[in-house]
Amino acid sequence: MDPLISLHGVTKRYDASTQPALDAVDLDIEAGRITAIMGPSGCGKSTLLNLVGGLDRPTSGAITVGGVRVDQLGEAAAARFRRSTVGFVFQFFHLLDDLSVRDNVAVAALLAGRSRSEADAHADEMLAQLGLAEQRRKFPAHLSGGERQRLAIARAVINRPAVLLADEPTGALDRHNGEIALALLEDLNRRGQTILLVTHDEVLAERVAHRIVRLIDGAIVGDQPARMVA
């Protein structure tokens, strides 16, 4: 089976005179697994995630996600790719503060071309699954940190993306809410969701990931299974 995500010879430079953020990276990622990308600050973890998600372009090399050459997409095509193929979860949520909880989720479905009624119905279904149904008319400012991250996860997966990109998803949460967020990610994976997870937390990676890829100075220095795959 072909990998869901492939990077071949991927280099990213922000300044020609400095060390590249990623340096000739080759990486294949299977569908249906949680893969953790680990390494010290500045090693290229978030750069890799942004390139896979079509938020940035490599200086050189090829990136394929679900059969799409992401590195060759123009701006409009990249936007369509992000709406249909990837979901993003960030450390600091990036919610729309002037929209209700329900509308924060529904807007992703609307951008993907669904009708208002269909988007609202799917948003309500997702919020119910994540324990946020009673909060749907509130605004993000009135939610706890854990609730905000659950809301961000709901928005990220409403369009059933091929891959969920999670950048330090528990970094802004206390232990209790971090555990809840991790449990949600594990549940999504059990349902078949592929997750590419950036973290500096060794315990988190060992607990949830099937595979850990380690970066230092933009290069892969380790790649090993983290736990038994059912």
N, C-alpha and C positions, 0 to 999 in steps of 0.2 A: 504493500500500500504506500502511495506517495505521502510524504509528510504534509501536514497542513500548512506549516510555516517553514520556509527555507531562506537562509541567508548564505550567499556565496561570495567570498572575497569582499565583504562589506567594510568600507572605510568611511569614516566621517571626520572631516576636519573643519573646525570653525576658524582657524587661523593657520596659514601655511607655515608659519615659523614655529609652531608649538606642537607638542605631542598630540596625535589624533585622538579624538574621543573614542572612536572605535578603529581598530587596526586589523584589516584583512580578516574579518570574522567569518567563519564557516559554521553554520548551525542549522540543524534540521529538528523540527518539533512535531511530534505525533499529535493527531487529534485525540480528544477525550482524556487528556492527562493534565495535571497541574505541574508546570515547570517553574521552578524558582530561579531567578537570576540574582546572584549575590556578589558582594564585593564592597570594598571601602568607598567612602564618598569620593565622587569624581572619577570612578573607574569606568563609566560608560553605561551603567545600568539603565538609567532613564533615557539616555540617547537611543539605546537599542529599542526600548519600548516605543518611543516616538517614531522611529523609523518603521517599525512593523505596523504601527497604526496609521501611517501615512500623514503624520503631523509634520514630518521633516523628510528631507531627501538625503540619500547618501552621497558622498563625494564620488565614490566609485563602488562597483559591485552590484549584485542583483538580489532583490527581495521579492519573494513570491508568497502570497497568502491566499489560500483557497483557489489556487490556479491563476491568480491575478498578479501581474508584475507591478507591484506597488511603486517601485522606483521609477517607472515610466509613465505614471499617471500625471495628467495636467491637474490644475487646481480644481476644476469642476468635477472631474472624474474622481479625484482623491476625496472630495467631499461626499460624493455618492458612495464610494467605497466605505468611508467611515460610518455612514448612516446604516449601511446594509450588512457589513461584514464584521465590524469590531465594536466592542463596548469598552468604555473607559471608566475606571474607578481610581480616584486620586486620594492622596493623603488628606487634603483639605477640602474635599467634597465638590467644590465648584458648582454649587447649586445656584439657581436663579431666585434671589431673595424676594423679588416682587411678584413671584408666581406662587400659587398654593402648592401644597404637597402633591395633590393629584395632577396639577398642570405641569409641575416639574417632570413628572414621569410621562404624561401624555404628549408633551412637546416633542419628545424623541420619536414617537409614533407618527405624529403629524408631519414631521420633517421627512419621514420615510414614505409619505404618501397616503397614509390611512385617513379615513374620514374622521370628523370630530367625534361622532358617536362611537365609532370603533376604537379610536384612541382612548377615549374616556373609559370604555368598557375594559380594555386591556389594562389600562392603568389601575382601575379598581381591583381587577383580578390580581395583579402583581402586588399591590399594596396589601391586599388581604393575605397573600402568601407570606409576606415579610412582616406581618403583625403591625401594619400601619394604617389599617382601614379606618380606625377611629380618628386618625390625624389628618385625613385627606383634605379637609378644608382649612387647616392651619397653614402658616407660612414657616419656612425653614428656621427663621430666627426663634421660633417658639418650640423647637425640637431640641432634644438632648444630642450630644455628639454621636452617640450610638444610633439614634434614630436618623440623624442626617446621613450617616454612612449607609444605613439600610436603604434610605431613600435614593442615594447615589447608585447603589447596586441595582435597585429596581429600575431606575432610568437606563442604566447601562445594558440591561438584559431584556428590556421590553420588546426589542425587535429580533430577539433570538439570534444574536450574532454568532458567527462561527468561532470567534475567539474573544475572550474577555481579558483585557489588559489592566492589571491592577498594580499601581505604583504606590508602595508603602501604605496599603489600605487600612492598617491598624495603627499607623504611626501617630495619629492625633487622638487616639482613644485610650481610655483607662483599661485596666486588665479585663474587667467584666464586659465592657462593650466590645473590646477587642475579641474576646472569646465568642461573642455573638456573631460578629462579622466573619470570623473564621469559620464558624459552623455554617453560615449561609454559603460561603464559598465552597465548602466541602459538599454541601447538599446540591448546589448547582452542578458540581463536577459529577456527582453520582448520577445526575440526570443526563450526563453526556457533555456538559459544557467544558470546552478547552479553556484553560486559564494560564496565562503567562504572568507571573507574579514577581515583582521587584521588591526585595526586602533586604535589610541588613540584620534581621533577627534570625539567628541560627536556630533557636528553638521553634519558631514559627515555621521555618522552612522544613525542618526535620519532621514536624508534625503533619503538615498538610501536603507537601510536595511529593510527587512520584520521582522527581529528578531534580538535581541541583546543578546549575551551571555557574561557575565562578569566574569573575572577571577581575583583572588587575591591569591598570593602564591601558584599557581598551582592548585587551586580548583575553581569550579564553585560556585559563590556566587549570581548570578542573571541570569535570563533567561526569557525574556518577548518580546512580539511583539513590533515592533517599528512603524509600520504604517499599514494602512488597505491594505489587499491583494485583488487585483481585482479578 
